Structures are given as C-alpha cells and as structure tokens.
C-alpha cells in the first residue's frame, strides 16, 4: 500500500466514518414501525408490535375488536402487575409459562406445536400469548399471597351458597372412579382411515361388557394400547364428563374421543361413593373464591395503577 500523508489519512478516516454513519442511519430508517415504543410502564417499554399482537389476541379470545386504548391499558396493567410482584420477590419461571401454554393446547386437544400453528394463522406469535400468561400467573400468585386470609372459605360459606341451589342428588355425592384409558392409534391419512378406526372403536364398545374380559380383548387388538389405570374423583371432573360417567354402568367403555394420537376411550372399572368433597360443594367453593378473588384483584389493581409511572411517547 502506498504511503499517505497526514492529510490523506484524516480524509480517508473521515470518509470511512461517514460511510458507517450512513449505513447505520439506513438500518434505523429501515427498522419497522412496529418496533416503535409507544408507552413505558414502570420502566418496561410497550411497542407498536406489542399493541398489534395484543389486539389480535383480544379480538380472537373475546370475539370482538377492542379499542386501541383498551389494548394499551391491558398491556400497561400486565407490566405493572409484574413490576409489583417483583417487589415481593415473586417471579414466574419460563417453565411455568410453558406448562400453562401446553395446557391451553391440551384443552383444545392439539399439541403445543399445532397450537402454535393455529396462532400463526391468526397472525399471533406464541410469545404474545406467553407474555399474557406470565402476567396472569404472576398476578394470581401476588393476589393469593397478599389476600390469602380474606380468600379463605369456611363450611358456613359453602352451606349458605348451597341452601338455595338446585343441584341434583348425583352432584351432591362424590364418587371415585377407576378408569383405564384405551387408545386406538390412528396413523396419518385421510378421512377414510379415521372412519375405519371409529368403526373399530364402536365394535370394541359393543363387545366390552366387563373389565376382566374387555381389557384382555382390547390388549389383543392391533394398534390398541391399554394404559395404566387412573383414579379420579367426580369433583375433579368437568360437568359433561361427570354426568356421562354417572350414567354409565361399571364395566363399559365411554364413547371414542379424538386426540392427537388417535381415538381414546375410558373403561369404567370401578365406581365407589366417596367421603371427599362433592361436585356441588367444589363448585360452590370455586364460585365463592372467584368472586372474592375478583373483588380483591380489582381493588388492588386500582391501587397500584395510581402508583405506576406511565410515560406516553
């Protein structure tokens, strides 16, 4: 390289610095508007992308289009809830969030990956859903911890709630069930394969008249898995399943239900009356708790909103 005098060196460096500055300016000019910070809540930024994602999420879950201010307020609330919880040393782990996300997928009878695909088709990133989950889990911990005493429910509270209820006798008695999950594995394919497997499932149901005979029959079939038994209290079951099991005879199979792996049925192999809390009592307890929780939550959120540092950009 030829030697350069001092003036040439200074000019060369200035030219290189100018080129770098131009490149950086181009990057920022090309940055999407979605990255723009709209609000800062307790030091946590809320971007235009956050608002876009939460708008889609609220529209999908609430079946109506929220206003922009409603969306911003919910995002602000999430930020100040998390900030307040950190003051008390409360923080939800990534694993807790992932488990809740997986639970949402399971309730829809799909895998977490499939749930992510459903969200993507709606233009929603899984991260946006997980951010909402994190805020709710964090707030739940905080309210329960701070107002635990007032959220306690006594037997007198439950008795008062049940006094004028119209619960059936079945829901007033708790039962313990022993269930054997039976899975008919369905390989990937067209509707014809699923229809053929449904016919196999119904055929097995018609021949299943006792657990001693029926479980052996199921184990002998191809592409059928009989899993280890599970014990469930009627108080822990959703109302629809509870009513269905209550009407079934012991030794019979439930109707086939579609899962990501195939068709699942349950063999009802034992039903015993339990001294545990009845479904009616469990429901009354949950209703009283939810009412008290909502009241304390609303009051506390209003309090911390007044203390929050909110800056609109």
N, C-alpha and C positions, 0 to 999 in steps of 0.2 A: 504494500500500500504506500502510495507517495506521501511524503511528509506534508503536513498542513501547518500554516502559520496560526498564531493565536486567534486572529480574526476569523479564519475559516472554521476553526474548531468551535468557536462560540456560535457561529452561524449554523453549523451542522447540528449542534445540540439543540438550538432553538427550533430548528425545522423539525427535528425528531419529537420534541416536546409538543409542538403544535399538532403534529400528526396524531400523537397519542391522545391529546385533548379532544381532537375532532372525533376519533374513534369512540372514546368514552361518551361524548355527547350523543353520538349516533345510537349507542346502546340504550342510553336513557330515553332518547326520543322514541326508540322502537319498543320500549317497555310497554306492556299492555296497560290500558287504563284501569283494568281490574285490580292492579297492584296498588292503586292509589289509596292512601289511608284517609278514611272519611271521619272516623271518631277514635279517640283514645280514651279508654275507660280504665281508671286506676293504673295507668301506665301500659295497658295492653291495647295494641292497635287493632282496629276493625277496618278491613279493607273493602273496596268495592266488590272484590271477588267473594269475600265472606257474605256480603249482603245478597249478592246474586244467588249463591248456593243456598243460603238460609231461606230465601224467598221461594225457591223451587221446593225445598224440603217442607216448608209450612203449607204450600199450596197442595202438595201431594198428600200429606198426612191430614190436613184439615179440609181438603176438598173445596177450598175457596182461595181466591187470590188476596193475600194480606197487603196492607198498605206499606209503603216503604218505611214510614215511621214506626209501624208495628214491628217490622223486621229488625230495624236498628235497635229498638227498645229491648227486644228479646236477646239480641246479641250483647247489648250492654249489661243486661241482667246476668247473663251467663258469666261475663268477665268479672263482675263484682261479687258474684256468688263464690267463684273460685278464689278470688283475692281474699275474701273474708275467711274462707275455710283455711287458707294458708296461715292466717294469723294464729289459728288454733292448732296448727301443725297437721291439719288434715289434707291428704292428697291421694287421689285415686290413681292406682297404677295402670299402666298400659294393658296389663293382663286383665284387670277388672273390666276395662272398656271392651277388650276383645271378646271376653266371655259374654258380656251383655249383647254385643253385636251378633255373636253366634246364636244367642238365644232368640234374637229377633228373626234370624233366618230359619231357625228350627220351628218357630211358631208358624211360619209360612210354609213349612215342610220342604224347604230347599236348603242347599249347602251355603256356607258363607260366601263362597266364590260365585255361586249362582245369584245370591242376593246382591253382590257387588255388580253383577251384570245387569240386574234389574234396575239398580240405582243409576248405572251408567246410561242406560237407555232413556232415563228421565232427566239426564244431564246433571246428576248429583254425584259428587265424589264421595266414596266411603268415608274419607277423612272428615267431611262436613257432618255426616251422621255421628261419627265417633266424637266429634267436638261437642255435639249436643248431649250425647250420652254421658260424657265426662262431667259436664256441668250439672246434669241432673243427679248423677250418683254422688257427686261431691256435696251438693246441696242437701240431699237426703241424709247423708252422714251428719252434716252440720246441724240440721234441724233436730234430728233424733237425739244427738248428743246434748244440745243446748236445752231442749224442752222435754227431755225424757220423762221427768216426773209428771208433767201435765198430760203426757200421752199415754200414761198407764190406764188400763181399762179393768175395772173390777166386775165381779159377778153380778152386782146390783145393776150396773150399767147395761149388761147383756140381758138380764131378766126384764128390765124396763123396755128394752128395744124389742124383745120377743113377745111382750104382753099382748100387743095388738096385731102381731104378724099373722099371716095366713099360710105359713109353711105347712107342707104336708107331713104326715106322720113319718114317712120314709126319710125326709130330710132332717127330722128331729132325732133320728137314731143314727149312730155311726157304725159302719161296718169295716172290717179288714178283709181285703181281697188278696188271694194268691193268684197271680196271673203268669202264664207262660207266653212270652212273645214268640210268635211263629212268623217267619219271614219267607215269602216266596220271591226268590231273586229273579228280577226281570232284566235281561240283557238289553242293551241299547238297540232300538229298532223302531219299526213303525207301530201304528195303532193296532195292527193285527196281532203282534206279539203280546201287547198288553191285554187285548181282549181274550186271547187264548189263556193267559195266566189268570184272568178273572174267572174264567170258567173252571179252571183247575181249583182255584180257591173256593168257589161255591160248591164244587164237588166234594172237597175235603170237609167243608162245613156240614154238608148233609150226612156224611159218614161219621162225623165226630160226635159221639154220643156219651162218652165218658173220658176222663183224662187218662186213666190207665190204659185204655185201648186206643184212644185218639192220638196221644203223644207218640206212641210207638208207630202208629200208622204214618204220622207226619214225618217222623225221622227216616222212614224207609223211602220216602219220595225223593225224586231227583230235584235239585235246585231248591230245596226247602231246608231252612235252618230253624231248629228249635233252641231258643236261647234259655239261659238260666232264669228261674222264676223270680219275680219281683213281688214285694208286698206293698200294697197301697191302702191308705185309709180313704174312705169315701169323702172325708172332709177335705182331702188334698186334691180331689179330682174336679175338673171343670163340670159344671152342671149337666151338660149334654151327655158326657161320658158317664157321670154318676147315675143319671136316670136310666141310661142304656144298660149298665151293669146291674142296677137294681131290678130291672125287669127280666134279666136273663136267668136261666137255670144253671146251676153248677154242672160243669162237665160239657159245656157248649163253647163254641167259638164266636167271637164278635165278627161283624162284617169286615171285609178287607178294606184297608185304607192305603192310599198311595203315599209312598215315601220316596226319597231319593234313591234308595236301594231296591225298591220293588213294592210288593204288596204285603202289608203287615196285618196280622190278626192277633187276638189275645185269647188264650184258652182260660176260661174261668174255672179254676180248680179248687177253690175254697172261698167261702163267704161266712164270716163269723161276726156276730154282733160285738161291738167294742165299747169299752168304757171311756174311750177318748172323746174329745170334743166333737159334737155332731156338726154336720154341714150347716145347719141353721145357726148354731152358735158361732161357728167360724165366720160365717158371712156377716152376722151382726157385729162381731168383734172388728172385722175388717172395715165395715161401714163407719163405725164409731171412730176408729183410728184415723181413717182417711179424712173424715170431717174435721177432727181436731188438728190433724197434721196440716191440712189446707189453711185453717184459720191461723195457726202459729206461723206458717210459712209466709202467708200474705202480709201479716203484721210485721214480721222480721225483715222481709224484703223491702217494705216501705221505709223501714228504719235505716237500713244500710244504703238505700238509694240516696237518702239525704246526706249521708257522709261521703258518698263517692265523688271522685274527681273526674268529671266528664269534660272533654275538650273536643269541640267540633272543628274540623279542619276546613 
